[in-house]
């Protein structure tokens, strides 16, 4: 083989090695993503099984009628695994799991956005709703609360904790603004009120309108109501 031919061969060989390396890297990356996806799916299935079983046991035995250990035995997980998913037995009954990785990703995306703060927070709320769709869970939740009204206090406490977490999240966007904490509280509680109005339509009025449309329309209405008073000042 001539020197020129040898150089062409070496060059072609290097290109093939480079392509092979990139293809292998892409395959490994895809396999890794697939494995991560399967792990996340298994986590969600375990979380769902713990909540479904906790609700069933609450209905059958009462909330005080079973222990965390008995719940874990029914599902086939350890006590340690349970606390990787839920902070308490109450949270397991309500399905208030520790933060889902998908939710974490949405919230981190929100924290780094630079658009209209209220619009961005509404979109985060809509996307979180799409992840968990509390409407589907409502009948089971109502049944548990009807049987164990004292659990309502724990539910409100968790909701208040979630609101404080959201205030901290919003605060990251406006930490240098005057009255940042108050602004964050107003935004979170305002959106919370819009969520409750929208959920009322879905749960008690059997609205077929998507949650995103319900809450966006109510936000637009709220803005139109407040706009005249803002101009007056």
C-alpha positions in Angstrom: 0.0 0.0 0.0 1.4 3.4 -1.0 1.9 6.1 1.6 -1.0 8.1 0.2 -3.2 5.0 0.3 -2.1 4.3 3.9 -3.0 7.8 5.0 -6.4 7.5 3.4 -7.0 4.2 5.1 -5.9 5.6 8.5 -8.1 8.6 8.0 -11.1 6.4 7.1 -10.4 4.1 9.9 -10.3 7.0 12.4 -13.7 8.3 11.0 -15.2 4.8 11.5 -13.9 4.6 15.0 -15.3 8.1 15.8 -18.7 7.1 14.4 -18.6 3.8 16.3 -17.8 5.7 19.5 -20.6 8.2 19.0 -23.1 5.4 18.3 -22.0 3.4 21.3 -22.2 6.5 23.5 -25.7 7.2 22.2 -26.8 3.6 22.9 -25.4 3.7 26.4 -27.0 7.1 27.0 -30.3 5.7 25.8 -30.0 2.6 28.0 -29.2 4.8 31.0 -32.2 7.0 30.3 -34.4 3.9 29.9 -33.1 2.5 33.2 -33.7 5.8 35.0 -37.2 5.8 33.5 -37.9 2.3 34.7 -36.6 3.1 38.2 -38.9 6.2 38.3 -41.8 4.1 37.1 -41.2 1.5 39.8 -41.0 4.3 42.4 -44.3 5.7 41.3 -45.9 2.2 41.4 -44.6 1.6 44.9 -45.9 5.0 46.1 -49.3 4.3 44.5 -49.4 0.8 46.1 -48.7 2.3 49.5 -51.4 4.9 49.2 -54.0 2.5 47.8 -53.3 0.0 50.6 -53.3 2.6 53.3 -56.7 3.9 52.1 -58.1 0.3 52.0 -56.8 -0.5 55.5 -58.2 2.8 56.8 -61.6 2.0 55.3 -61.6 -1.6 56.7 -59.9 -1.1 60.0 -59.9 2.6 60.7 -56.8 4.8 60.7 -55.7 3.6 64.1 -56.4 0.0 63.2 -53.1 -0.7 61.5 -49.4 0.3 61.8 -46.9 1.4 59.3 -45.2 -2.0 59.6 -48.5 -3.8 58.8 -49.0 -1.5 55.8 -45.4 -2.2 54.6 -46.0 -5.9 55.0 -49.1 -5.7 52.9 -47.2 -3.9 50.1 -44.0 -6.0 50.5 -41.6 -3.2 51.3 -39.5 -2.3 54.4 -40.3 0.4 56.9 -37.2 2.2 55.7 -38.5 2.2 52.1 -41.8 3.6 53.4 -40.1 6.7 54.7 -38.4 7.2 51.4 -41.8 7.8 50.0 -43.9 9.4 52.9 -43.2 11.4 56.0 -46.0 9.8 57.9 -48.9 7.4 57.8 -51.3 10.3 57.3 -49.4 11.4 54.2 -49.5 7.9 52.8 -53.3 7.8 53.1 -53.6 11.2 51.4 -51.0 10.3 48.8 -48.8 13.2 49.8 -45.5 11.6 48.7 -42.1 13.2 48.9 -41.4 15.3 45.9 -41.5 13.4 42.6 -38.5 13.9 40.3 -40.7 15.1 37.5 -42.2 17.8 39.8 -38.7 18.8 40.9 -37.7 19.3 37.3 -40.8 21.5 36.7 -40.1 23.6 39.7 -36.4 24.1 38.8 -37.5 25.2 35.4 -39.9 27.7 36.9 -37.2 29.0 39.2 -34.9 29.9 36.3 -37.6 31.4 34.0 -37.7 35.2 33.3 -41.3 35.7 32.0 -44.3 37.1 33.8 -44.1 35.7 37.3 -47.8 35.1 37.8 -48.2 33.5 34.3 -45.2 31.3 34.9 -46.6 30.1 38.3 -50.0 29.4 36.8 -48.3 27.3 34.1 -46.3 25.4 36.8 -49.6 24.8 38.6 -51.2 23.5 35.5 -48.3 21.2 34.7 -48.3 19.8 38.2 -52.0 19.2 38.0 -51.4 17.3 34.7 -48.8 15.1 36.5 -51.0 14.1 39.4 -54.6 14.9 38.4 -56.2 15.2 41.9 -59.7 14.9 40.4 -59.1 11.2 39.8 -58.1 10.8 43.4 -61.0 12.8 44.9 -63.6 10.0 45.5 -61.1 7.9 47.5 -60.0 10.9 49.4 -63.5 11.9 50.3 -64.3 8.4 51.4 -61.4 8.3 53.8 -62.2 11.7 55.2 -65.8 10.8 55.7 -64.7 7.8 57.8 -61.9 9.5 59.6 -62.7 13.3 59.9 -59.8 13.9 62.2 -57.5 13.3 59.2 -58.7 16.5 57.7 -56.4 18.4 60.2 -53.4 16.5 58.8 -54.5 17.3 55.3 -54.7 21.0 56.0 -51.3 21.0 57.7 -49.7 19.3 54.6 -51.4 21.8 52.3 -50.0 24.7 54.4 -46.6 23.1 54.2 -46.9 22.9 50.4 -47.9 26.6 50.3 -44.8 27.5 52.3 -42.7 25.5 49.9 -44.2 27.3 46.9 -43.7 30.7 48.6 -40.0 29.8 48.9 -39.9 28.8 45.3 -41.6 32.0 44.1 -39.2 33.9 46.4 -36.3 32.7 44.5 -37.5 34.6 41.5 -38.0 37.9 43.4 -35.5 37.7 46.2 -34.2 41.2 45.5 -37.7 42.9 45.1 -39.2 45.0 47.9 -41.5 43.0 50.2 -40.4 39.8 48.5 -41.9 37.5 51.1 -45.2 39.3 51.0 -45.3 39.3 47.2 -44.6 35.5 47.2 -47.3 34.9 49.7 -49.9 37.0 47.7 -49.1 35.1 44.5 -49.2 31.7 46.1 -52.5 32.3 48.0 -54.1 34.0 44.9 -53.3 31.1 42.7 -54.4 28.7 45.5 -57.8 30.5 45.5 -58.0 30.1 41.7 -57.2 26.4 42.0 -60.0 25.9 44.5 -62.5 27.7 42.3 -61.5 25.5 39.3 -61.6 22.3 41.4 -65.0 23.2 42.6 -66.2 23.3 39.0 -64.6 19.9 38.3 -65.7 18.1 41.4 -69.1 19.6 42.3 -70.4 20.9 39.0 -69.0 18.1 36.8 -67.4 20.5 34.4 -65.9 18.9 31.3 -63.7 22.0 30.7 -60.0 21.3 31.1 -58.4 22.5 34.4 -56.0 24.6 32.4 -58.8 26.5 30.7 -60.8 26.9 34.0 -57.9 28.4 35.9 -56.6 30.6 33.1 -60.1 32.0 32.6 -60.4 32.8 36.3 -57.0 34.4 36.3 -58.0 36.6 33.3 -61.1 37.6 35.2 -59.2 38.4 38.4 -56.8 40.6 36.4 -59.7 42.5 34.8 -61.3 43.1 38.2 -58.1 44.4 39.7 -56.9 46.5 36.8 -59.4 49.5 37.3 -58.4 49.9 41.0 -54.7 49.8 40.0 -55.3 52.6 37.4 -57.1 54.7 40.0 -54.0 54.8 42.1 
